[in-house]
Amino acid sequence: MTSKYVLERSRRSFLKTGAASLALIAAGGWVASHFADQGARILYPQARLLDAQAQTMLAKLADAILDGMLPTNAAARQAEIVRVVATVEASLQALPPHIQKETQDLLVMLGLAPTRALLIGQWSGWANASREQVGATLQGLRTSSVGLRRAVYMGLRDLVASCYYASPNTWAQIGYPGPLLRGPGVEV
């Protein structure tokens, strides 16, 4: 009878310890995410899918990824970055719901400090990150020996670059003359 009591007691202790640990981790994650990116701001107010953290992160990524292609004038550069964020929003809205959710999940994970630290090794938030810091983070992802980190890099790079070059204003930079035929269903 004593062994059954010991088993029940150790199981109960294990469950209590597990519940307390889970609560502590959840509280720590909330605190870390709540205080990590206080400077996140809305750049594109019409966005339905991108919150302030996602918009701030995309703006910082665009600034780093498109560094040599963006205008040098600060106001024109910021306008192009906001256009990229708006194009990401429009592109997400055009995707099927399950792909929208997956993309939003990735952006949320990269916005929360604990998951961002685990996924890309960056504890600090995006709002105060310099172009050089974001570039170094991207370089670390690009050259990582972990396939998931390289996939995150390629996904972010492709998302930002494709949304930048979606505008006819940027086609001349790559020598693209535009669609050969225009009209619904005939663009080539």
C-alpha positions in Angstrom: 0.0 0.0 0.0 2.9 2.3 0.7 4.2 2.0 -2.9 0.8 3.1 -4.3 0.8 6.1 -2.0 4.4 7.0 -3.1 3.4 6.7 -6.8 0.3 8.9 -6.4 2.3 11.4 -4.5 5.1 11.5 -7.0 2.7 11.7 -9.9 0.8 14.6 -8.2 4.1 16.4 -7.5 5.2 15.9 -11.1 1.9 17.3 -12.4 2.1 20.3 -10.0 5.7 21.0 -11.0 4.8 20.7 -14.7 1.8 23.0 -14.3 3.9 25.6 -12.4 6.7 25.4 -14.9 4.3 25.8 -17.8 2.7 28.8 -16.1 6.2 30.3 -15.5 7.2 29.8 -19.1 4.0 31.3 -20.4 4.4 34.3 -18.1 8.0 34.8 -19.1 7.1 34.6 -22.7 4.4 37.1 -22.3 6.7 39.5 -20.4 9.5 39.1 -23.0 7.2 39.6 -25.9 5.4 42.5 -24.2 8.5 44.4 -23.5 10.7 43.4 -26.5 9.3 45.6 -29.2 7.7 48.7 -27.6 8.6 50.8 -30.6 6.6 48.8 -33.1 4.3 51.1 -35.1 1.6 50.9 -37.8 3.1 52.0 -41.1 0.1 51.0 -43.3 -3.1 51.7 -41.3 -5.4 49.9 -43.9 -3.7 46.6 -43.1 -6.1 43.8 -42.0 -3.6 41.0 -41.7 -0.3 42.7 -40.6 -0.2 44.1 -37.0 2.3 46.8 -35.8 5.0 44.2 -35.0 4.8 42.6 -38.4 4.8 45.9 -40.2 7.8 47.2 -38.2 9.7 43.9 -38.9 8.9 44.0 -42.6 10.0 47.6 -42.8 13.3 46.8 -41.1 13.8 43.8 -43.4 13.0 45.8 -46.5 15.4 48.5 -45.4 18.2 45.9 -45.0 17.4 43.6 -48.0 16.8 46.4 -50.5 19.6 48.7 -49.2 21.3 49.3 -52.5 18.1 49.7 -54.4 16.1 52.1 -52.3 16.4 55.8 -52.7 19.0 57.6 -50.6 16.6 60.5 -49.8 15.1 59.6 -46.3 11.5 60.6 -47.2 11.5 58.7 -50.5 13.2 55.7 -48.9 10.5 55.6 -46.2 7.8 55.9 -48.8 9.2 52.9 -50.7 9.4 50.9 -47.5 5.8 51.7 -46.7 4.9 50.7 -50.3 6.6 47.3 -49.8 4.7 46.7 -46.5 1.4 47.6 -48.3 2.3 45.2 -51.1 3.0 42.4 -48.6 -0.4 43.1 -47.1 -2.1 43.0 -50.5 -0.2 39.9 -51.5 -1.2 38.1 -48.3 -4.9 39.0 -48.8 -4.7 37.4 -52.3 -3.4 34.1 -50.9 -5.6 31.1 -49.9 -6.5 31.2 -46.2 -4.2 28.4 -45.1 -1.2 30.1 -46.7 -2.2 33.4 -45.1 -2.3 31.7 -41.7 1.1 30.0 -42.2 2.7 33.3 -43.3 1.1 35.2 -40.4 2.3 32.5 -38.0 5.8 33.0 -39.2 5.6 36.7 -38.8 4.2 36.4 -35.3 6.9 33.9 -34.3 9.5 36.4 -35.6 7.8 39.2 -33.7 7.7 37.5 -30.3 11.0 37.6 -28.4 11.2 33.9 -27.2 10.4 32.4 -30.5 12.5 34.9 -32.4 15.4 34.1 -30.2 15.0 30.3 -30.8 14.3 30.7 -34.5 16.8 33.3 -35.6 18.9 34.0 -32.5 17.7 37.6 -31.9 16.3 38.6 -28.5 16.0 42.3 -29.1 13.0 43.7 -31.0 12.9 44.9 -34.6 11.9 48.5 -33.8 15.3 49.6 -32.5 17.4 47.4 -34.8 19.7 49.2 -37.1 20.1 48.3 -40.8 23.5 46.8 -40.0 22.1 44.7 -37.2 19.2 43.4 -39.4 21.7 42.7 -42.2 23.9 40.8 -39.8 20.9 38.7 -38.6 20.0 38.0 -42.2 23.6 37.0 -43.1 23.6 34.7 -40.1 20.4 33.1 -41.3 21.7 32.8 -44.9 24.9 31.1 -43.9 23.4 28.9 -41.1 24.1 25.2 -41.1 20.4 24.7 -40.1 18.1 24.3 -43.0 15.1 25.8 -41.3 17.1 29.1 -40.6 18.1 29.2 -44.3 14.5 28.6 -45.3 13.4 31.5 -43.1 16.0 33.7 -44.7 14.9 32.7 -48.3 11.3 33.2 -47.4 11.8 36.7 -46.0 14.1 37.7 -48.7 11.8 36.5 -51.5 8.7 38.1 -49.8 10.4 41.5 -49.5 12.1 41.5 -52.9 9.1 40.2 -54.8 6.8 42.9 -53.2 9.4 45.6 -54.0 9.7 44.5 -57.7 5.9 44.1 -58.1 5.7 47.8 -58.7 6.1 49.1 -62.3 8.2 51.9 -60.8 11.0 49.4 -60.0 11.0 47.3 -63.2 13.6 49.5 -65.0 16.2 48.6 -62.3 16.2 45.0 -63.5 15.6 45.8 -67.2 12.1 44.4 -67.3 10.0 46.3 -69.9 6.7 45.2 -68.4 4.1 42.8 -69.6 4.0 42.3 -73.4 0.3 42.2 -73.6 -2.0 44.0 -71.3 -5.5 43.2 -70.2 -7.4 40.8 -68.0 -6.1 37.3 -68.5 -3.6 38.2 -71.2 -0.6 39.7 -69.4 2.5 37.9 -70.4 
